Amino acid sequence: MKNLTAYILFIAMLAASPGVIAQSEEEKLDLPGDNLNLYAVMKLFQESETLEGFEKKLNDEESEINNLDLDGDDNIDYIRVADQVDGNLHTITLKIAVSDNEDQDVAVFFVEKKDDGQVLIQLVGDEDLYGKNYIIEPASLTENGTPGETPNPGYSGNREERQGTYAADNSSRAISSWPVVQFIFVPNYVIWHSPWRWHYYPSYWRPWRPRYWHYYYGYHYHWRNYYNGHFRRWDHYRNPVWYDRYYGGNHRSRSVAVRTRYARGDYRNTYSRPSSARQGSALFVKRNPTASSSRDRLPSFDKTGRPLVVRPSTGRPSTSRPGTSRPVTSPGTSRPSVTRPGTSRPSVTTPETSRPSVTRPETSRPSVTRPETSRPSVTRPETSRPPVTQPGISRPAPSRPATTRPAARPSTSPAARPAATPGSSRERPRGNESPRN
């Protein structure tokens, strides 16, 4: 009962913390956005110096960030970056051309500078690819949106795990100090619009075959401590105007082909191969052999290919422990942990089973076997039956006294023994002759 009560309290605590539940659901959305990790995109944006450099690095195969194939041609799609400026608000969209006349928005950055010089930033995944209100922001933002201390001041990501030329420590530094943020707010900033379009891309870019989603996940799984230590999920827009500006204005592009392929289930079935997660993990270890997270073991996957792991926003140890996630992601698998005290009931019944093992086998069964050993002794008298039959053969013995009766007969006529011969009648006349002498 104590274990059951503790389990119920544990589930209640998890239910009271939506951040933890949201993190566990992020692992696999079953949406096209699974193949563009927005934590990695935000990290790359923080480390970039210009939007042009950000776009180039975003589409670099070595960065292992872009794994989108929205048009279904079995090649990675090129992501274009475009900035729309309205006063102190920058709406920076990430787009993909899926045909000659259709674009699809992937995500959008909202970067707004306040009058006091502080900067708010959020990265929002498009609803067609990530669902509603999939928002990533720096963990250093406070509840009211102002930059503050990181929620875990003692944590800093391994330097070996950082990419790019700018090492973002995300301590007490304000977002306004990010190089790309400083770049877009300079007075002589030239608004960046990617010049590339469908089948017209930079000469240095060569598309590659998309990775399986589990391969992609296996690589980024080792970055989870850095991602969760510097960024977090948020459930609402810092400025409600941003949503109306993006979804109600002319900034968003939607593709009918993408919606059709999603309705057919193409994006769910294309990238599923759990065994490839080890290959992605091996690539990270190869590139970052000294990183502490290179020793982390990948979580297991359920029947649908979903990883069994919980990603708390700040908890480093629990993120790599699949065991802590099982009670949350699959309560059915956690029931054995509740019934373990119940497993002691067999230990109560085992003495009952042991009672027959003590009394019946040890006392009664030997007693049963002993008569079995005595049965041969019963058969032994069967071997003695011949002596029983011998008295049957000796039945003439009682006739022996009958033979003695003739012995008494000569007592009455002593001369009868010679007369016992058949020719005794002939000798009697000879006896008569004796008186004649």
TAQUI-V516745 format. One record per residue. RES is the residue in one letter. SS is DSSP state (H for helix, E for strand, C for the rest). BURIAL is 1 if it has 24 or more other ideal C-beta (glycine too) atoms within 12 Angstrom, else 0. D_CENTER is the distance of its C-alpha to the mean C-alpha in Angstrom with 2 decimals. Layout:
RES/SS/BURIAL/D_CENTER
RES/SS/BURIAL/D_CENTER
//
This chain:
M/C/0/26.86
K/H/0/26.52
N/H/0/22.77
L/H/0/22.60
T/H/0/24.91
A/H/0/22.98
Y/H/1/19.77
I/H/0/21.90
L/H/0/23.44
F/H/1/20.18
I/H/0/19.15
A/H/0/22.71
M/H/0/22.66
L/H/1/19.64
A/H/0/21.46
A/C/0/24.53
S/C/0/23.04
P/H/0/22.52
G/H/1/21.92
V/H/1/18.59
I/H/1/17.47
A/H/1/18.86
Q/H/1/17.04
S/H/1/13.59
E/H/1/14.91
E/H/1/16.31
E/C/1/13.30
K/C/1/13.97
L/C/1/17.18
D/C/1/17.59
L/C/1/21.04
P/H/1/23.07
G/H/1/22.88
D/H/1/19.31
N/H/1/21.26
L/E/1/23.48
N/C/1/21.95
L/H/1/24.61
Y/H/1/23.84
A/H/1/24.83
V/H/1/27.81
M/H/1/29.03
K/H/1/28.81
L/H/1/30.81
F/H/1/33.31
Q/H/1/33.86
E/H/1/34.64
S/C/1/36.88
E/C/0/40.65
T/C/1/41.57
L/H/1/40.06
E/H/1/41.14
G/H/1/39.33
F/H/1/36.24
E/H/1/36.35
K/H/1/36.92
K/H/1/34.03
L/H/1/31.72
N/C/1/32.51
D/C/1/32.35
E/H/0/29.90
E/H/0/29.60
S/H/1/28.29
E/C/1/25.09
I/C/1/25.35
N/E/1/26.68
N/C/1/24.47
L/C/1/26.15
D/C/1/27.77
L/C/1/29.20
D/C/1/32.10
G/C/1/30.08
D/C/0/32.32
D/C/0/29.49
N/C/0/30.74
I/C/1/29.70
D/C/1/31.86
Y/C/1/34.18
I/E/1/33.75
R/E/1/37.12
V/E/1/37.90
A/E/1/40.75
D/E/1/42.22
Q/E/1/44.21
V/E/0/46.32
D/E/0/47.88
G/C/0/49.67
N/C/0/47.20
L/E/1/44.13
H/E/1/42.35
T/E/1/40.09
I/E/1/38.32
T/E/1/36.52
L/E/1/34.22
K/E/1/35.17
I/E/1/34.49
A/E/1/37.17
V/C/1/35.73
S/C/0/39.21
D/C/0/42.83
N/C/0/43.25
E/C/0/39.85
D/E/1/37.78
Q/E/1/34.46
D/E/1/33.72
V/E/1/30.35
A/E/1/30.77
V/E/1/33.69
F/E/1/34.73
F/E/1/37.09
V/E/1/39.16
E/E/1/42.00
K/E/1/44.49
K/C/0/46.13
D/C/0/49.78
D/C/0/49.05
G/C/0/47.37
Q/C/1/43.77
V/E/1/41.27
L/E/1/38.44
I/E/1/35.72
Q/E/1/32.74
L/E/1/30.67
V/E/1/29.90
G/E/1/27.81
D/C/1/29.78
E/H/1/28.90
D/H/1/28.75
L/H/1/25.96
Y/H/1/24.11
G/C/0/25.26
K/C/0/27.67
N/C/0/28.13
Y/C/1/25.49
I/E/1/27.42
I/E/1/26.92
E/E/1/29.60
P/E/1/30.47
A/C/1/29.27
S/C/1/32.88
L/E/1/34.21
T/C/0/35.32
E/C/0/35.17
N/C/0/38.49
G/C/1/37.46
T/C/0/39.51
P/E/1/38.15
G/C/0/37.53
E/C/0/35.75
T/C/1/32.11
P/C/1/30.03
N/C/1/29.03
P/C/0/32.33
G/C/0/31.27
Y/C/1/28.55
S/C/0/29.44
G/C/1/27.31
N/C/1/27.94
R/H/0/30.91
E/H/0/29.43
E/H/1/26.71
R/C/1/29.37
Q/C/1/30.64
G/C/1/34.09
T/C/0/37.43
Y/C/1/36.99
A/C/0/34.95
A/C/1/33.87
D/C/0/33.63
N/C/1/33.25
S/C/1/35.03
S/C/0/38.12
R/C/1/39.11
A/C/1/39.80
I/H/1/38.30
S/H/1/41.84
S/H/1/41.78
W/C/1/39.17
P/H/1/41.12
V/H/1/40.30
V/H/1/41.18
Q/H/1/44.46
F/H/1/45.08
I/H/1/44.85
F/C/1/47.09
V/C/0/49.93
P/C/0/53.19
N/C/0/53.55
Y/C/0/50.01
V/C/0/50.01
I/C/0/47.50
W/C/1/44.91
H/E/0/44.34
S/C/1/42.57
P/C/0/45.21
W/C/1/42.81
R/E/0/42.24
W/C/0/41.14
H/C/0/41.77
Y/E/0/43.58
Y/C/1/41.51
P/C/0/42.40
S/C/0/43.50
Y/C/0/41.01
W/C/1/38.01
R/C/0/36.53
P/C/1/33.58
W/C/0/30.68
R/C/0/28.09
P/C/1/25.04
R/C/1/21.78
Y/C/1/18.68
W/H/1/16.79
H/H/1/13.74
Y/H/1/16.50
Y/H/1/18.03
Y/H/1/14.98
G/H/1/14.39
Y/H/1/18.03
H/H/1/18.23
Y/H/1/15.18
H/H/1/17.63
W/H/1/20.13
R/H/1/18.28
N/H/1/20.40
Y/H/1/23.51
Y/H/1/22.67
N/H/1/21.86
G/H/1/24.82
H/H/1/27.30
F/E/1/26.23
R/E/1/24.73
R/E/1/24.26
W/E/1/27.35
D/C/0/28.09
H/C/0/31.73
Y/C/1/34.30
R/C/1/36.42
N/C/1/39.38
P/H/0/39.40
V/H/0/41.89
W/H/1/39.28
Y/H/1/37.50
D/H/0/40.82
R/H/1/41.99
Y/H/1/39.04
Y/H/1/38.39
G/H/0/42.02
G/C/0/43.75
N/C/0/44.07
H/C/1/41.29
R/C/1/38.44
S/C/1/38.11
R/C/1/36.17
S/C/1/35.78
V/H/0/36.13
A/H/1/34.47
V/H/1/31.26
R/H/0/31.16
T/H/0/31.91
R/H/1/29.17
Y/H/1/26.64
A/H/0/28.00
R/H/0/27.58
G/C/0/23.88
D/H/1/24.59
Y/H/1/22.51
R/H/0/19.33
N/H/0/19.65
T/C/1/21.10
Y/C/1/18.40
S/C/1/15.26
R/C/0/14.25
P/H/1/10.82
S/H/0/12.56
S/H/1/15.14
A/H/1/13.18
R/H/1/14.39
Q/H/0/17.86
G/H/1/17.92
S/H/1/16.84
A/H/0/19.58
L/H/1/22.06
F/H/1/21.63
V/H/1/22.13
K/H/0/25.13
R/H/0/26.71
N/C/1/26.00
P/C/0/26.12
T/C/0/27.48
A/C/1/25.04
S/H/0/23.26
S/H/1/20.00
S/H/1/20.14
R/H/0/18.79
D/C/1/15.59
R/C/0/12.39
L/C/1/10.06
P/C/1/6.69
S/C/1/3.61
F/E/1/4.25
D/C/0/5.03
K/C/0/8.40
T/C/0/10.41
G/C/1/9.10
R/C/1/8.46
P/E/1/6.80
L/C/1/5.41
V/C/1/8.64
V/C/1/12.13
R/C/1/15.15
P/C/1/18.21
S/C/1/21.43
T/C/1/22.79
G/C/1/20.43
R/H/1/19.80
P/H/0/18.09
S/H/1/15.50
T/H/1/14.38
S/C/1/12.88
R/C/1/11.22
P/H/1/7.64
G/H/0/8.90
T/H/1/11.50
S/H/1/9.65
R/H/1/7.93
P/H/1/11.53
V/H/1/12.35
T/H/1/10.01
S/C/1/9.45
P/H/0/12.47
G/H/0/12.30
T/H/0/9.57
S/H/1/11.82
R/H/0/14.85
P/H/0/14.67
S/H/0/15.25
V/H/0/18.21
T/H/0/19.49
R/H/0/19.51
P/H/0/23.05
G/H/0/23.70
T/H/0/22.75
S/H/0/25.91
R/H/0/27.86
P/H/0/27.62
S/H/0/29.09
V/H/0/31.92
T/H/0/32.35
T/H/0/32.20
P/H/0/35.67
E/H/0/36.78
T/H/0/35.52
S/H/0/37.07
R/H/0/40.40
P/H/0/41.04
S/H/0/39.89
V/H/0/42.48
T/H/0/45.35
R/H/0/45.21
P/H/0/44.43
E/H/0/46.41
T/H/0/49.52
S/H/0/49.88
R/H/0/48.54
P/H/0/50.84
S/H/0/53.63
V/H/0/52.78
T/H/0/52.81
R/H/0/56.14
P/H/0/57.98
E/H/0/56.36
T/H/0/58.01
S/H/0/61.16
R/H/0/61.15
P/H/0/62.39
S/H/0/65.12
V/H/0/65.91
T/H/0/66.15
R/H/0/68.52
P/H/0/71.20
E/H/0/70.63
T/H/0/71.76
S/C/0/74.71
R/H/0/75.75
P/H/0/78.11
P/H/0/80.14
V/H/0/80.16
T/H/0/81.56
Q/H/0/84.13
P/H/0/85.96
G/H/0/86.02
I/H/0/87.74
S/C/0/90.08
R/H/0/91.39
P/H/0/94.59
A/H/0/94.92
P/H/0/96.19
S/H/0/98.63
R/H/0/100.03
P/H/0/102.08
A/H/0/103.24
T/H/0/104.47
T/H/0/106.33
R/H/0/108.23
P/H/0/110.21
A/H/0/110.85
A/H/0/112.59
R/H/0/114.49
P/H/0/116.57
S/H/0/117.56
T/H/0/119.67
S/C/0/121.06
P/C/0/120.79
A/C/0/122.24
A/H/0/119.76
R/H/0/117.32
P/H/0/119.56
A/H/0/120.07
A/C/0/116.33
T/C/0/116.89
P/C/0/117.53
G/C/0/121.01
S/H/0/122.19
S/H/0/124.48
R/H/0/126.56
E/H/0/127.17
R/H/0/128.55
P/H/0/131.85
R/H/0/132.14
G/H/0/131.87
N/H/0/134.74
E/H/0/136.75
S/H/0/136.47
P/H/0/138.71
R/H/0/141.26
N/C/0/141.81
//
